[in-house]
C-alpha cells in the first residue's frame, strides 16, 4: 500500500497558534481537491482506502482535526468546537489553493463541512455528509460520551483493536486486517504499550451539552443546512442511532434536497472502505 505525503499548517485559535496536520494523496499539482474530514474521536488516516481510490481524479487531503492524530492539542478545551474547526479549515483551504473543492465529512467532519459550505462565498462545490445531519439523536450522544475521553492503555495493537471494535461495531463488517489498519493510526506508544492518539479534553464540550443547548444547536444547523447551495449527498447507515431515518428524509425535502443513500448492515458510521460505499460517493462526486 502506498503512503500519503504528510504536512501541517499553522492555524490561529483563541490562545495563539496551533498546528494542524494533514495527509495528502494524489498529484500535488491537481487543482481538483477533495477534503475528507473524520469523526469526533478519529483521525485523518481513517480515509486511507477511500483517498487512494479517489486519488486518480483528485488531490485528496485528510486533516487531523486539532486535538487528534498528529495535530497539536489545545491548552483550552473550550476551543474544541465546530466553529473553531471551520476556522482551521479555512486556513487549510487557503494553503491548498484549490480551483475546485469537494468535501466528504464523517459525523463531526460532516458538521464541519456543513458549516464551511453554508458560508457566503464558500468554495465547496459538492458536499458529502456521512451519517450526520442537523438533528443528532440524544441516545447516540450518550453512547459516544460514555467512551470518548476515557483513559485506556493496551499492551499491543491487537488488544487496542479489540477494545476499539467493542465500541465501534456499528461501523459495520470489516476484516481483521482492515480493522487493524484502521486501529494503528489511532494509537501512539506509551511506557507500557499503546494509548489513544487524541486529547481526552475533546470530550469536555460534548459532556457540557444541555437540552437547551442541543435545541439551539439544532436550529442553527438546520439554518446552515437550508443555506446550502451545493449538490449534497447524504449517506446513512441503515442502523444508525445518530442520524434518524426521519431526519434523513427531511434532509431530502429541504435545503439542497440531498440525495440519500443508505447502507444495510451498518450503523454509525460507514467507514467508506467497502467497495459499494466508495462507489456511491465516487459516482456522486464525479457526476457532471
Buried (B, 14 or more C-beta within 10 A) or exposed (E): EEEBEEBBBEBEBEEEEBEBBBBBBBBEEBEBBBBBBBBBBBBBBBBBBBBBBBBEBBBBBBBBBBBBBBBBBBEEBBBBEBEBBBBBBEBBBEBBEBEEBBBBBBBBBBBBBBBBBBEEEBBBBBBBBBBBBBBBBEEBBEBBBEBBBEEBBBEEBEEBBEBBBEBBEBBBEBEEEBBBBBBEBBBEEEEEBBBBBBBBBBBBBBEEBEEEEBEEBBEBBBEBBEBBEBBBBBBBBEBBBBBBEEBBEBBBEEBBEBBBBBBEEBBBBBBBBBEEBBEBBBEBBEEE
